Amino acid sequence: MQLTVSGKQVELSDALRVHVDTQLGNITAKYFDHALEAQVTFGRARSFFTCDINLHAGRGITVRGEGEAADARTAFEDAAEHIAKRLRRYRRRVSAHQRDLNKIKPEMARAYILAPESEEEEHATPNGVDTATQEFHATVIAEDMTAIETLTVRDAVMKMDLAFQPVKMFRNSKTGGLNVVYRRTDGHVGWIDPEA
């Protein structure tokens, strides 16, 4: 597994790097034959340390965990436990998904990250024209290719939860249409199906 351990405004010891490598190796060995890559980022926020783990375990499976504690090692343990808990919860479905990987190839789509408009831009009315009637022009911060996989609704929710994402777009394996699942503010999962 390719492992990248970095720190934002934090000095990392060699002992911590070895501990991270060993622990992530143990977690991934339980659930996958081989994980592809992992990025572990440590940071400092006020009086505590933060740890963010992004684990790319195979084609189409990304798992994310976050932790915070008084020291960097405990923050990592917290984030690693979040990953292990998600993988335990979805063990059977992850294993089935690994076996089915070669059946259907995902479609590729362009993903954009947009910058929010500033307050001045929102309320500006150039030439006396109402901004509600003008075309929306957002600043593109990042652009990347993303896969739109063919999944069941259940598998889409699982992948959204594993990656700790608020939303997941997918092609419904039953209807063939594009669908979206998302985490609602009340904690439940919403599902948008234009075919229904």
Residue, then its C-alpha position, 0 to 999 in steps of 0.5 A: m500500500q502506498l502511504t502518505v503521512s503528512g502534517k499541517q503545522v505539525e512535526l511528525s516523529d518517525a515512531l508515529r509514522v511507523h505506528v500509522d503504517t502498522q495500524l493501517g496495514n492491520i485494518t486493511a488486511k482484515y477487509f481487503d487483499h490489498a489496499l491501493e493507497a492511503q493519505v493520513t494528514f495530521g493538523r493542529a486546531r487550538s489545543f488539540f490535534t486532528c487526524d484525517i485518513n483517506l483510504h483508497a481500498g480498491r476501484g470504487i471504494t474510498v473510506r474516510g475517517e476523522g479524529e481529534a484528541a489531545d495528542a497526535r497518536t490518539a487522534f490517529e487511533d480515533a480516526a482509524e477506529h472510525i474507518a474500522k467501524r465503517l468497514r465492520r458495518y459494511r463487511r459483507r457488502v464490501s466483499a460482494h462489491q469487490r467480487d462484482l467490480n469487473k462486471i460493470k464499468p463506471e461512467m466518467a463525468r467532470a466534477y467541479i468545486l465552486a467558490p461561494e459568491s462574496e456578499e458584495e457580488e450577491h447584492a451588486t446590481p450593475n446598471g440597475v439590473d436585478t441580480a436574480t435575472q442575471e446568469f450565475h457565474a461562479t468561480v471554479i476552484a477545482e475540476d476533476m474526473t469522477a466515476i458515476e457507478t452503476l449501483t443499487v440504492r443500498d450500495a450507493v448509500m454504503k459507498m456514501d457512508l464509507a467515504f463520509q460524503p454528504v451526497k452520491m450520484f449513481r446510475n441505478s442498476k434496476t432502472g438505468g437512470l441517474n439517481v442521487v442519495y444524500r444525507r439529510t440534516d435530520g440524519h436520515v438518507g434522502w433518495i432522488d429518483p427522477e424515474a419514479 
